[in-house]
Amino acid sequence: MKSISSALTISLITFFMLETTAVSFLLPSITFEPALAQTEASTQEDENNSNNLDNNTIAYSYNIYSNNNTQQAPTRLHNSSVSYYDNTTGYLVYPELANNTQQQQQQQEPMPAVIMIHEWWGLNEHIKNQADILAKEGYVVLAVDLYRGEVAADSNRARELTSSVRNNSASAIDNLQSAVNYVKSLEMVDGSRIASLGWCFGGDWSLQLALNSSENPLAATIVYYGRPVTDTASLSSISWPILGIFGDQDQAIPVESVKQFTSALNASGVTNEIYLYEGVGHAFANPSGDNYAPKETADAWQKTIGFLRTYL
């Protein structure tokens, strides 16, 4: 019995030490995240939802993402298609009050807003669901469309569409700047509290919008595994915080480029939070992809919401 008790004690001590040990990186602004993030989720739900492409996956993700009390009344959302740039239609969604009287609308405090930028697939149902998820947290969300209404059905077409946008970058920047101006014009929006958020291809453009907004500044920029910019002079035009989410197994965004991005942000004096998740690859936050990592996605989303609440 004594040997069993001693072994159990050693095991418990070892478990506690492993749980409380932080993994750090040489650059202080980069935080390595463990392969299994600290957000709890049921194993059965993971198995049932990891490959599910319908709305149930998004609903499940919201349950992980949210800190809201499940006993609270569900948030009512107002959503619509809006023309915000040169006959380009985006998806606008925001929370409504439970009893949506005209007097309550007039008394409602202006809300922060987020410009959401799609992946290389386009403005599809997944992105609209993500916009709904974020709106439930108390944000006006405009999910933009850089493809003029087209949604890619396969990677070849997605590649063609991304190339077309990159070859006409001025138009893409005009599109995003128009989105910012559109939400600023909305009565329910606080124009000083606008952020951008994008994944993959959208992460690229979230950062590009930041680099082209010095005359019309944002309040925050969020980049999920978008291509880093490492030019200090360019980054110095940004005067607001940046959140970066990356995976250390991403073949498109090497770890070294993330290090250089962090160094350049620090050298430029840009407030930043850069997280590098261990063991996950590109697009790990997309439930429809082979690289989907639900626990890391949940942890990254909690960091995203915390970042927005801090700076918006």
SVG drawing of the C-alpha trace seen along z (x, -y; Angstrom):
<svg xmlns="http://www.w3.org/2000/svg" viewBox="-42 -61 57 63">
<polyline fill="none" stroke="black" stroke-width="0.4" points="0.0,0.0 2.8,-2.4 4.4,-1.9 1.1,-2.5 0.4,-5.6 3.9,-7.0 3.4,-6.3 0.0,-8.0 1.5,-11.0 4.3,-11.3 1.8,-11.0 -0.4,-13.8 2.6,-16.1 3.8,-15.4 0.4,-16.1 0.1,-19.3 3.5,-20.5 2.6,-19.7 -0.6,-21.5 0.9,-24.7 4.1,-24.9 3.9,-27.6 5.8,-27.2 7.5,-30.4 9.4,-31.6 12.5,-33.8 10.4,-36.8 8.3,-38.0 5.3,-38.9 4.9,-35.4 3.1,-32.9 3.4,-29.3 0.1,-27.5 0.0,-23.8 -1.4,-21.3 -4.5,-20.9 -5.9,-24.3 -7.5,-24.9 -11.0,-25.4 -13.1,-22.4 -15.3,-20.5 -17.0,-17.1 -15.2,-14.4 -18.4,-13.1 -19.3,-16.5 -15.9,-16.8 -16.4,-13.4 -19.9,-14.3 -19.1,-17.8 -15.5,-17.9 -16.4,-16.9 -19.9,-18.3 -20.3,-21.1 -23.8,-22.3 -25.0,-24.9 -24.8,-22.5 -21.1,-22.7 -21.3,-26.5 -23.8,-26.2 -21.5,-23.8 -18.6,-26.1 -20.6,-29.0 -21.3,-26.9 -17.5,-26.5 -16.6,-30.0 -19.1,-31.7 -18.8,-32.5 -22.5,-33.4 -24.8,-31.7 -26.8,-29.1 -29.9,-30.0 -30.0,-33.5 -32.5,-34.3 -31.0,-33.8 -29.7,-36.9 -32.0,-38.1 -30.1,-39.1 -31.0,-41.5 -29.4,-40.4 -29.6,-41.7 -27.7,-41.9 -26.4,-45.5 -24.8,-47.2 -21.7,-48.9 -19.3,-49.3 -19.8,-49.7 -22.9,-47.4 -21.0,-44.9 -23.2,-43.2 -22.1,-42.3 -23.7,-40.5 -24.7,-42.8 -25.7,-41.4 -26.1,-42.9 -27.9,-42.1 -31.3,-43.5 -32.8,-44.3 -35.2,-41.6 -38.1,-44.1 -37.2,-46.0 -39.3,-49.2 -38.4,-52.4 -37.7,-54.2 -35.3,-51.4 -33.5,-51.6 -33.0,-55.4 -31.7,-54.8 -29.3,-52.0 -25.6,-52.8 -23.7,-52.8 -22.0,-49.4 -18.5,-48.5 -18.2,-47.1 -16.1,-44.5 -15.3,-44.2 -15.1,-40.5 -13.1,-39.3 -13.7,-35.8 -11.3,-33.0 -10.3,-32.2 -13.7,-30.4 -15.6,-33.7 -18.5,-35.0 -20.2,-31.7 -22.5,-30.4 -19.6,-29.5 -18.5,-33.2 -22.1,-34.4 -22.4,-32.0 -19.2,-33.3 -20.6,-36.8 -23.7,-35.7 -21.5,-34.2 -19.6,-37.4 -22.7,-39.6 -24.1,-37.7 -21.2,-39.0 -22.5,-42.5 -20.9,-43.7 -22.2,-45.0 -20.6,-42.8 -20.2,-43.5 -18.9,-40.5 -17.5,-41.9 -17.3,-40.3 -14.1,-40.6 -15.4,-38.3 -18.4,-40.3 -20.9,-37.6 -19.0,-34.5 -18.3,-31.6 -15.6,-29.2 -16.7,-25.5 -13.1,-24.1 -9.6,-25.1 -8.7,-25.8 -11.4,-28.4 -10.5,-29.8 -6.9,-30.2 -8.0,-32.0 -10.2,-34.4 -7.5,-35.2 -5.1,-35.9 -7.5,-38.2 -8.0,-40.2 -4.3,-40.4 -3.7,-41.6 -6.1,-44.4 -5.2,-45.3 -6.3,-49.0 -9.8,-47.9 -9.7,-45.5 -8.5,-48.3 -11.3,-50.5 -13.7,-47.8 -12.5,-47.4 -12.3,-51.1 -15.8,-51.5 -16.9,-48.8 -15.4,-50.8 -17.1,-54.0 -20.4,-52.1 -20.5,-50.8 -19.4,-54.2 -22.5,-55.7 -24.8,-53.4 -26.5,-55.1 -26.1,-52.1 -22.3,-52.1 -19.6,-53.9 -17.3,-55.0 -14.2,-55.1 -14.6,-51.4 -14.1,-49.5 -11.9,-46.5 -11.1,-44.1 -10.9,-40.3 -10.0,-37.8 -8.9,-34.2 -6.3,-33.0 -6.8,-35.1 -9.0,-37.4 -6.2,-37.6 -3.9,-39.0 -6.5,-41.7 -7.2,-42.4 -3.6,-43.4 -3.5,-45.2 -6.5,-47.2 -4.6,-48.2 -1.6,-49.3 -3.9,-51.5 -6.0,-53.1 -3.7,-55.7 -6.0,-58.5 -9.1,-56.7 -7.8,-54.6 -9.2,-51.5 -9.3,-50.5 -7.9,-46.9 -6.8,-44.4 -7.1,-40.6 -5.2,-38.3 -5.8,-34.5 -2.9,-32.9 -2.7,-35.6 0.6,-36.4 2.8,-38.5 4.3,-41.8 7.8,-42.3 8.7,-45.7 9.1,-48.0 8.5,-51.2 5.2,-49.9 4.0,-48.6 4.9,-51.9 1.8,-53.4 -0.4,-51.3 -1.3,-53.0 -3.6,-50.4 -3.2,-46.9 -2.8,-43.7 -3.8,-40.2 -2.2,-37.4 -3.2,-33.7 -0.9,-31.1 -0.1,-27.4 3.4,-26.1 2.7,-23.4 1.4,-25.9 3.2,-25.2 2.0,-28.4 3.1,-30.7 6.5,-29.4 7.3,-29.9 10.2,-32.1 8.0,-34.6 5.8,-34.8 9.0,-35.6 10.0,-38.3 6.5,-39.7 6.6,-39.9 10.0,-41.5 8.9,-44.1 5.8,-44.9 7.8,-45.4 10.4,-47.5 7.6,-49.7 6.1,-50.2 2.8,-48.4 1.0,-46.9 0.5,-43.2 -0.5,-39.8 0.9,-37.0 -0.1,-33.3 1.5,-30.3 -0.4,-27.1 1.7,-23.9 0.8,-21.0 -1.8,-22.6 -1.6,-23.7 -3.1,-26.3 -6.8,-27.0 -7.1,-25.1 -10.1,-27.2 -12.3,-26.2 -14.6,-23.3 -15.0,-22.2 -11.2,-21.6 -9.0,-18.7 -6.8,-20.7 -9.7,-21.7 -8.6,-21.7 -11.6,-22.3 -9.9,-22.9 -7.3,-25.3 -10.0,-27.1 -12.0,-27.5 -9.0,-28.9 -8.1,-31.2 -11.7,-32.5 -11.7,-33.3 -8.5,-35.2 -10.2,-37.0 -13.2,-38.0 -11.0,-39.1 -8.9,-41.2 -11.9,-42.9 -13.4,-43.6 -10.1,-45.2 -9.6,-47.4 -13.1,-48.1"/>
</svg>
